[in-house]
Amino acid sequence: MRIGVLTSGGDCPGLNAVIRSVVHRAVVDHGDEVIGFHDGWKGLLEADYRKLDLDAVGGILARGGTILGSSRVQPAHLRDGVERAKGHVADLGIDAIIPIGGEGTLKAANLLSEAGLPIVGVPKTIDNDIAATDVTFGFDTAVGVATEALDRLKTTAESHQRVLIVEVMGRHTGWIALHSGMAAGAHAIVVPERPFDIDELTKVVGARFSAGKKFAIVVVAEGAKPRPGGMEFEQGTKDIYGHERFAGVATQLSSELEHRLGKEARPVILGHVQRGGTPTAYDRVLATRFGWHAVEAAHRGEFGMMTALRGTEIALVPLATAVETLKTVPAERYAEAECVL
């Protein structure tokens, strides 16, 4: 069998672990040949690839990023390139394609699968927002990075009697904000699933100072927004891929809280530091298991599927099902966080 693998969308700790796992399982155990397409779907559309053997994946298990590179392709460009992709797959003698990516990548994988290409998807996203799997690799690393940052920021906030508004990633879902905020003992957590009431948030933060506390830490997901009419809020624009470019919720929120509380408030935007660096042991193991099972699914001819973690086991779910909806923070999980703030 000849297997093609690619990584698409935002980079994520654990991508290299999947690539390594695919190569080891395919080459060592099945005698397959593996090629890697450069820069995601762009590499498939342009037949830009390299051979992946054991030497090519040596030493990459603990590396962040992706040795294959990544990029985003406009949906219309991908739809227009379906026949070209099918031609390249036929010319290269590809028997299976294993794309590794998040929501957008998996939607593209489903599109190409429905067009007849032999695809087994692997989910990745630090946002942990793919509903068909209990968790995605990269999330544990991102939460760890955010939690460490929050632990460090507490000491400087206390030293200067400040309110720090710490913005973490999370376009549509607040899983990173929820977990890191709970782990670090943040004093308020703001998520996209629950538009915040600026009066209520001001009251919560202000109560700390009224009780004699010297600082406050607020964790906010980048996609969070206030309730309509609560405060002036600048909306972002859309990029060429249809993704919202956020106008900076932490910056706007810090300015509003400083005005309302009369306390110095500073925004801290963690940004892409959450994506980079060495993946945690948990993410390396999960990524390795996903790669192993993707190869096995390909050999069984179970295409149009995606690997998923269900409990402690790896299962296969249809790609069409995997991209139906996002996994959002439910009200009961947010209520748990409120109890420990």
Disulfide bonds with the S-S distance in Angstrom:
none
